[in-house]
Amino acid sequence: MKLLSVNVSLPKEIPYMNKTTTTGIFKEPVTSRVMLRTLSLDGDGQADLKNHGGIYKAAYAYSFENYDYWKRELGQADFTFGQFGENFTVEGMLDDDICIGDQFRVGSALVEVTQPRVPCFKLGIKMGMAQFPKVFLASGRPGFYLRVVEEGEVGAGDVLARVKTDPERMTVQEVCHLLYFDQKNLEGAKKALRIQALSPGWRGSFEERLTKAGVPLEHGDEAKEGEKCCGP
């Protein structure tokens, strides 16, 4: 597994539907090594801090293997690193292999997978297709967010070495499908809640599902006070 490119962007205003919106999705590769900190990479930022960023979404990784899929699906061949708004363009880290709770040593940093990516309308702006976020989510190729366990420098060419995995072994693809397309699977929701690394937003969504179904939460399942949110 390899880090092919590190991509960053500070928020900027762009035209959108006869007005302007602010976004940090237009990531550009950097050539030097970059410090990965608890909340973000140096030189990177998020415009909407309610739905993006924070300790559980310090960096977003997307597999380069998915680029070929989207080239075929969209009939485009001009993609560049950071095309999908990712901070890390990675190789050999497919969504049906990487699990929530996996920890990786990359450069001098240590990171942990916390949740799949939920695309918003700004990905549609980036791709020039308003409906692309729905297509992206349905593809089963969402990519994943990372929490920084240990800060450190990272750079293109670094190896990502898996040093720990959660015993539940639920993949990014599996957890994403469970939340959005398998809503009656209560046993799956209970299993997801046993993953300690799962972000509070996703944890809250699965808790809500079980509560509405009258299924009692197991001890330790509950998100910490103030950490639940309306959605992932």
Secondary structure, 3 states (H helix, E strand, C coil): CEEEEEEECCCEEEEECCEEEEECCCCEECCCCEEECCCCECCCCCCCCCCCCCHHHCEEEEECHHHHHHHHHHCCCCCCCCCCCCCEEEECCCCCCCECCCEEEECCEEEEEEEECCCCHHHHHHHCCCCHHHHHHHCCCCCEEEEEEECEEECCCCEEEEEECCCCCCEHHHHHHHHHHCCCCHHHHHHHHCCCCCCHHHHHHHHHHHHHCCCCCCCCCCCCCCCCCCCC
